[in-house]
């Protein structure tokens, strides 16, 4: 068997989608011949021992595609110590045995019901579930009262959530036959509520519930009735069935794996990496301003988790306790479209995440593989709508290995130390300046040698040197590289100012 990328081998073996497999690799859960694996590593599964959590995987599992009518109260995860029941537990034993490993395609929250897919085909599941492919999902939404015209207009116009502007594809009254069909497909039946049909192409966490709550009309019942071309029609609560080959293929065609098409619509995704204190945030934000792009410093996510842990008294060595906090953390855009506002559980804590306590502890949190793995999908979701420069220390190598353009900001350690010393009114040859230089060298050593997501230059990165340049000169250089990349792929920067 020819060598393939490790994440592809894991997906083909039915372990998880490629993206989820990358998160497992980043978390240190995957080994190859007994050694920790790295994202992008090439392997031959027939001749090498690839293991997840110490358990060797097979080569290729027979793919299985299932539809489930999920009841209320069942969690859409493979396993969850806090859940009474998971969707996988509803699958008959024989089907689970045939699949080897099943996982749900996308999410359907515990309080919602209806259609959900399960598979062991990672690539197929990724194409259907990832927001970038825009596969439609239709829901029956039950409300305690009818919507008013202003409420309908607000929902159709879009509702501002922490992730951005939430939109629906369509919203209409449910017909009487559609509502009648819910009697067999749900436990409680449709009586006593006003029903609507809403279609989404976005896929944010509890999106419809949050949108309706934002306009003052909480959702009483939420039933997913369609995914792409597949409908819930004819299924009963808790029923599991295999998809026919025709159903499977039609769903696959609903999510064409054509990254070029998606990129054309969304604009460039640019990764920006570099050593600590290299000025990535300042340069990246400046380039984004001049290009009309969004900008995201992913370090804010780690700061937000750290602040929340300190605020709630969570032990910073408790990886599982920290991972639970991740869903409450969001980055919101400022007036210039830069993702600089930090929201935690609906509160704006932008100022708090920059205080001294967070400074002292954020590196401890950021080094935990479990936290990095948990934040990986959040960072990718931010990048999916495109037209963004995303800065960090593992963006091009781990978070966005398929970015349209990889940039590396090269600044010597001496130059970085000189700039930091100057900010504090110090000379580099002073004792304090010497300590700054020594501290940066220590930090570079830790970043480049850590086992999880070590700092390194992406293979195809365009390198921008900042030594001897003023900030605006470096910004100009970065803008020029990005504009050249836009021209190469035939996507002129039609959104830039001026």
C-alpha positions, 0 to 999 in steps of 0.5 A: 500500500502506498504511503498516505497522510496519517490523517487520511489513513485514520479517516479511511480506517473509520476512526474519525474525519480527517479534521477530527483525526488531526485534532487527535494527532495534535492531542498526542493520542496517535502514535506510529510505530510507538512514536508520537505522530505529527500532522501531515506525517506519511504512513503505510498502515499495512506495514506500520503500527498506527495506534490511537490511545494505544489501540492499533487501528485496522487498515480500511473498515467497510463503510457504513452509513446510518440515519437515526431519528434521535429522541430528546435527551440523547447526546450526539457524541460517541461517548460522554461521561455526563450523558445518560445516552448517546446516539451511538448507543441507540445503534443495534449491536450488530451494526456497531460490530460491522462498523468498528467505530461509528461517529455522528455527522455533525451535531444535534443538541441534547434537547433537539430531536430528529434526523442525524447521520452516523458513519465510519467514513470520515471523509464523507462525514466531513463533507456533510458536516463542515460549514464550508460545504454549505449542506442545507439542514431543514428544521421544524421549529415549534413556538409558543406563539406565532412570530410577528412581522418584525421578528420574521424580518429580523431573522431573515435579515440576520442575527448578530451572534458571537461568531458573526452574523447568523443567517437562515436560508429560508423561513416559512409557515409549516403546512398542515401535512408537514406538521402531521408527519411529526406525530410518528417521528417525535415523542411528544407530537406537534400539538399546542405549538405554532410550527415553522420550517427553517433552513440553515446552511451555517452550522454554529452551536445551537444556532437556531435556538440562539437566533430565536432567543435573540429576537425574543421568541424562545424555541419550544421544540426543534426537530431536524427534518432534512439533511441535504437530500435526505428527509426524516419522512417515514422514520419513527423515534429511535429508529436506525436504518442503513442508507441505500447506495442511492441516498448515500451518493445523493448526499455526497453530491450535495457536498461537492469536495471542490475546495477551489469552488469554496475558496473562490466564494470566500476569498483568501485564508492566510496563515501567519506564523512566527516566533514570540514577540515578532509583531505578528499581531501588529503587522497582521492587523495592519495588513488586514486593515489595508486589504479589507480582511478580517484578522484573528490573533488565536492567542486570545482564545488561549487567554480566554480559556485561561481567564475563565479557568482562573475565574471559576477556580478550575485547576490549570493542570486539569486538562479535562476541566479546561476543555469543558470551558472551550464552548463558552469562549468566542471572539467577536469582531470590532468596528474594523472587522478584527476579531479582537473582542473576547466574549465568555458566556455572553460577557465581554471580557476583552480587558480582563484576558489581558491582565497580569494573572492571565499573562502568568498562566496562559503558557501553562494552558496553551501547552496542554495538548487537550486544550489545543485539540479542543480549540482546533475546530473553533479556530477553523470555524473562524477561518471558514468564511475566508478573507482572513489573516489568522496569526499564531505559532502553529497556524500554517502547520496544524490549524490551517495546513490547507490555507490559501497562503502561508506566511512566516514573519522572520525577526531575529531574536536580537531585533525582537529583544531590542524592540521590547526593550525600547518599549520599556525605555531600556537599552538592549545592552543594559542588564534588563535588556540582557534579561529580555534577550535571554527570556526570548531565547528561552521562549524560542527553545520551548516553542520549537522543541515542545512535543505538541505543535512545535513552532516551525516554518510551514514548508511552502511559506512565504517569508517576510523579514522584518529586521531593519524595517519599520512597522508600516514597511513590514505591513506594506511588504505583507500586503504585496505578498497577499495581493500577488497570491490573489492575482495568482489564483484569479481572485482580485481583492475586490473588497479592499478599501479605495 
